[in-house]
Amino acid sequence: MQLDKQMNVSTDQVKPDQKDPSGKKEQVTKMFDTISGEYDGLNRMISLGLDQKWRDNVVNMVAAHEPDVIMDIATGTGDLVIKMARATNASKLIGLDISPGMLEVGKVKVKQEALDNRIEMVIGDSENLQFEDNSIDAVTVSYGVRNFEDLEKGLSEILRVLKPSGVLVILETSVPTKFPFKQGYALYSGLIVPALGKLFSKDKVAYGYLSESASKFPYGEKFNNILRKVGFNNVESHLQFHGASTIYKAVK
C-alpha cells in the first residue's frame, strides 16, 4: 500500500498552481488553453526537435498492429494523430483532449492536411471516456498521462474501451539514470526549460509545472507495474535518448 501512496503523490498532487484551490484537471485545461497557440513551436525548441522522432517511433509501433480505429488521448494540437493517419490505413481516428484551445489549433492542422474525413477532434476527459467498451483497436497518449488527475482511473478507462488484443502506446517523459545524461537532464529540465517558458510563453508557470510533473512521474518499471496492476498484459518500455523520454507499450 505504501507504493500506491507514493504513486498518488507523484502524479495527482502536482498541479500548475499549488496555491490555487481548484483541481488539477481544471488547472491543466486552463493552462493548455492559454499556451495553445505557442505550444508547437515551444515544444520543438525545448525538445531540440527530438519529440518528432519519438512520435514517429510510437506511430511505427501502432502501425504494426494494423488498427482500424485509433484514439489519441491528450492529443493537443494533433501532431500524433495526424502522423498516424498518414502512416496507417485506419478508417477512423479520434483526437481527444480536455482543452478546447488546443483542439481548435489541431482542427486547423487536420483540415490543412485534408484529413478531416478520417480524423475527428473531440473534447473529452481521459478519466471518463464517452466510448463503448471494446470499441477501439489502438490508443496512444503522447506526453499526457502525467496530467491525468487520477492516473489509474485514466488507464482503466483506456483498458475498458480497447478491444481484446488492442494496443496502448504511451510516450512520456522520464529521467535518465546514467552519468552524464542524468546530470545534464536535471540542469536542462530544472533550469533551462522553465526559463525558456517564462521567456517565450504567455503562461509563466506552465513550463515550470511541466518540468516538475515530469520529474515526479513514476517512470520506468514503476509505471510498467501500474499498467500491470490496472490489467494490461505484455507490458514493455523503450528508452528514448538515454531515458529523457520512454515509450510504453501494453496489450489488453
C-alpha positions as CSV (number, residue, x, y, z in Angstrom):
1,M,0.0,0.0,0.0
2,Q,2.9,2.4,0.7
3,L,3.9,2.1,-3.0
4,D,0.4,3.2,-4.1
5,K,0.5,6.2,-1.8
6,Q,3.9,7.3,-3.2
7,M,2.5,7.0,-6.8
8,N,-0.5,9.1,-6.0
9,V,1.7,11.8,-4.5
10,S,4.0,11.7,-7.6
11,T,1.2,12.3,-10.1
12,D,-2.1,13.6,-8.6
13,Q,-0.8,16.3,-6.3
14,V,1.5,18.1,-8.8
15,K,-0.6,21.0,-10.2
16,P,0.3,24.0,-12.3
17,D,-0.5,26.3,-9.4
18,Q,-0.3,24.7,-5.9
19,K,-1.8,27.8,-4.3
20,D,-5.0,27.6,-6.5
21,P,-7.6,25.5,-4.6
22,S,-9.2,24.3,-7.9
23,G,-8.5,20.7,-9.1
24,K,-5.6,19.6,-11.3
25,K,-8.0,18.9,-14.2
26,E,-9.3,22.4,-14.2
27,Q,-5.9,24.0,-13.9
28,V,-4.4,21.8,-16.7
29,T,-7.3,22.7,-19.0
30,K,-6.8,26.4,-18.4
31,M,-3.0,26.2,-18.8
32,F,-3.2,24.4,-22.1
33,D,-5.9,26.8,-23.4
34,T,-3.6,29.6,-22.6
35,I,-0.5,28.2,-24.3
36,S,-2.3,26.5,-27.2
37,G,-1.1,29.0,-29.9
38,E,2.6,28.7,-28.9
39,Y,2.7,25.1,-27.9
40,D,4.0,23.5,-31.1
41,G,6.9,25.9,-31.5
42,L,8.0,25.8,-27.9
43,N,7.7,22.0,-27.9
44,R,10.1,21.8,-30.8
45,M,12.5,24.2,-29.3
46,I,12.5,22.6,-25.8
47,S,12.9,19.1,-27.1
48,L,15.5,20.1,-29.7
49,G,13.2,18.6,-32.3
50,L,13.7,15.1,-30.8
51,D,10.0,14.8,-29.9
52,Q,9.1,14.3,-33.5
53,K,11.4,11.3,-33.9
54,W,9.9,9.8,-30.7
55,R,6.4,10.3,-32.0
56,D,7.5,8.5,-35.2
57,N,8.6,5.6,-33.1
58,V,5.1,5.5,-31.5
59,V,3.5,5.5,-34.9
60,N,5.6,2.6,-36.1
61,M,4.6,0.5,-33.1
62,V,0.9,1.3,-33.6
63,A,1.0,0.7,-37.4
64,A,2.5,-2.8,-36.9
65,H,-0.9,-3.8,-35.4
66,E,-2.8,-2.6,-38.4
67,P,-5.6,-0.9,-36.4
68,D,-8.8,0.3,-38.0
69,V,-10.0,2.6,-35.2
70,I,-7.4,4.7,-33.3
71,M,-7.8,7.1,-30.4
72,D,-5.1,9.6,-29.4
73,I,-5.8,10.9,-25.9
74,A,-4.4,14.2,-24.8
75,T,-4.0,14.9,-28.5
76,G,-3.2,18.5,-28.0
77,T,-2.8,20.2,-31.4
78,G,-3.0,16.8,-33.2
79,D,0.6,16.1,-34.2
80,L,0.5,12.4,-33.3
81,V,-3.0,11.6,-34.7
82,I,-2.1,13.3,-38.0
83,K,1.1,11.2,-38.2
84,M,-0.9,8.0,-37.6
85,A,-3.4,9.0,-40.3
86,R,-0.6,9.3,-42.8
87,A,1.1,6.0,-41.7
88,T,-1.8,3.7,-41.2
89,N,-4.9,2.6,-43.1
90,A,-7.2,3.3,-40.1
91,S,-10.6,4.3,-41.3
92,K,-11.3,6.3,-38.2
93,L,-9.0,8.3,-35.9
94,I,-10.1,10.3,-32.8
95,G,-8.1,13.1,-31.3
96,L,-9.4,13.6,-27.8
97,D,-8.3,16.4,-25.5
98,I,-9.7,18.3,-22.5
99,S,-8.5,21.7,-23.8
100,P,-10.8,23.4,-26.3
101,G,-7.9,25.8,-27.2
102,M,-5.5,23.0,-28.1
103,L,-8.2,21.3,-30.2
104,E,-9.0,24.4,-32.2
105,V,-5.4,24.6,-33.3
106,G,-5.5,20.9,-34.0
107,K,-8.7,21.2,-36.1
108,V,-7.0,23.7,-38.4
109,K,-4.0,21.5,-38.9
110,V,-6.2,18.5,-39.7
111,K,-8.2,20.5,-42.2
112,Q,-5.0,21.8,-43.8
113,E,-3.8,18.2,-44.2
114,A,-7.2,17.3,-45.8
115,L,-7.7,14.6,-43.1
116,D,-10.9,15.8,-41.7
117,N,-12.8,12.9,-43.4
118,R,-10.8,10.4,-41.2
119,I,-9.8,12.4,-38.1
120,E,-12.4,13.6,-35.6
121,M,-11.1,16.1,-32.9
122,V,-13.3,15.9,-29.8
123,I,-13.4,17.4,-26.3
124,G,-13.2,14.7,-23.8
125,D,-12.0,13.6,-20.3
126,S,-9.5,10.8,-20.3
127,E,-10.9,9.6,-17.0
128,N,-14.5,9.4,-18.3
129,L,-14.3,8.3,-21.9
130,Q,-17.6,8.6,-23.8
131,F,-17.0,5.5,-25.9
132,E,-18.3,2.0,-25.7
133,D,-16.5,-1.0,-24.2
134,N,-14.2,-2.9,-26.6
135,S,-14.6,-0.3,-29.4
136,I,-11.0,0.9,-30.1
137,D,-8.2,-1.0,-31.7
138,A,-5.3,1.2,-30.5
139,V,-4.9,4.1,-28.1
140,T,-2.0,6.4,-27.8
141,V,-1.0,9.1,-25.3
142,S,1.8,11.5,-26.0
143,Y,3.1,13.5,-23.0
144,G,-0.4,13.4,-21.4
145,V,-0.6,10.7,-18.8
146,R,1.3,12.7,-16.2
147,N,-1.5,15.3,-16.5
148,F,-4.2,12.8,-15.5
149,E,-5.8,13.8,-12.3
150,D,-6.3,10.1,-11.3
151,L,-3.7,8.1,-13.2
152,E,-5.1,4.6,-12.5
153,K,-8.6,5.7,-13.4
154,G,-7.5,7.1,-16.7
155,L,-5.6,3.9,-17.6
156,S,-8.5,1.8,-16.5
157,E,-10.8,3.8,-18.9
158,I,-8.3,3.1,-21.7
159,L,-8.4,-0.6,-20.9
160,R,-12.2,-0.6,-21.0
161,V,-12.6,1.0,-24.4
162,L,-9.8,-1.1,-26.0
163,K,-10.8,-4.2,-27.9
164,P,-9.4,-7.5,-26.8
165,S,-5.7,-7.6,-28.0
166,G,-5.9,-3.9,-28.5
167,V,-2.7,-2.0,-28.0
168,L,-1.8,1.0,-25.8
169,V,1.3,3.0,-26.7
170,I,2.4,5.9,-24.4
171,L,5.2,8.4,-24.9
172,E,6.1,10.2,-21.7
173,T,8.9,12.0,-20.1
174,S,11.3,10.0,-17.8
175,V,14.6,10.7,-16.1
176,P,17.9,9.4,-17.3
177,T,19.8,7.4,-14.7
178,K,23.3,7.3,-16.0
179,F,26.1,9.9,-16.0
180,P,26.4,12.4,-17.6
181,F,22.8,12.3,-19.0
182,K,21.2,12.3,-15.5
183,Q,23.1,15.5,-14.5
184,G,22.5,17.1,-17.9
185,Y,18.8,16.4,-17.8
186,A,18.5,17.7,-14.3
187,L,20.1,21.0,-15.3
188,Y,18.1,21.3,-18.6
189,S,14.7,20.4,-17.2
190,G,15.1,22.1,-13.9
191,L,16.5,25.4,-15.0
192,I,16.6,25.9,-18.8
193,V,13.1,24.7,-19.7
194,P,11.3,26.8,-17.1
195,A,13.5,29.8,-18.1
196,L,12.5,29.3,-21.8
197,G,8.9,29.0,-20.8
198,K,9.0,32.3,-18.8
199,L,10.7,34.0,-21.7
200,F,8.5,32.9,-24.6
201,S,5.2,31.7,-23.0
202,K,2.1,33.6,-22.1
203,D,1.7,31.4,-19.1
204,K,4.8,32.0,-16.9
205,V,4.2,28.9,-14.7
206,A,3.2,26.4,-17.3
207,Y,6.7,25.1,-18.2
208,G,7.8,25.1,-14.6
209,Y,4.8,22.8,-13.9
210,L,5.6,20.6,-17.0
211,S,9.2,20.2,-15.7
212,E,8.1,19.4,-12.1
213,S,5.4,16.9,-13.2
214,A,7.9,15.2,-15.5
215,S,10.5,14.8,-12.7
216,K,7.9,13.3,-10.2
217,F,6.1,11.0,-12.7
218,P,6.6,7.2,-11.8
219,Y,8.6,6.3,-14.9
220,G,10.2,3.1,-16.0
221,E,9.4,-0.1,-14.1
222,K,7.2,1.8,-11.6
223,F,4.9,2.8,-14.5
224,N,5.1,-0.7,-16.0
225,N,3.8,-2.0,-12.7
226,I,0.9,0.4,-12.7
227,L,-0.1,-0.7,-16.2
228,R,0.1,-4.4,-15.0
229,K,-1.9,-3.5,-11.9
230,V,-4.7,-1.9,-13.9
231,G,-4.9,-5.1,-16.0
232,F,-2.7,-4.7,-19.1
233,N,-0.5,-7.5,-20.4
234,N,2.7,-7.8,-22.4
235,V,4.0,-4.5,-20.9
236,E,7.3,-3.3,-22.2
237,S,9.2,0.0,-22.2
238,H,11.7,1.6,-24.6
239,L,14.0,4.4,-23.5
240,Q,14.4,7.4,-25.9
241,F,17.6,9.4,-25.9
242,H,19.1,7.7,-22.9
243,G,15.9,8.0,-20.9
244,A,14.8,11.6,-21.5
245,S,11.5,10.0,-22.6
246,T,10.2,6.5,-22.6
247,I,7.7,4.7,-24.9
248,Y,5.5,2.2,-23.0
249,K,3.6,-0.5,-24.9
250,A,0.9,-2.7,-23.4
251,V,-1.9,-5.0,-24.7
252,K,-5.4,-5.7,-23.4
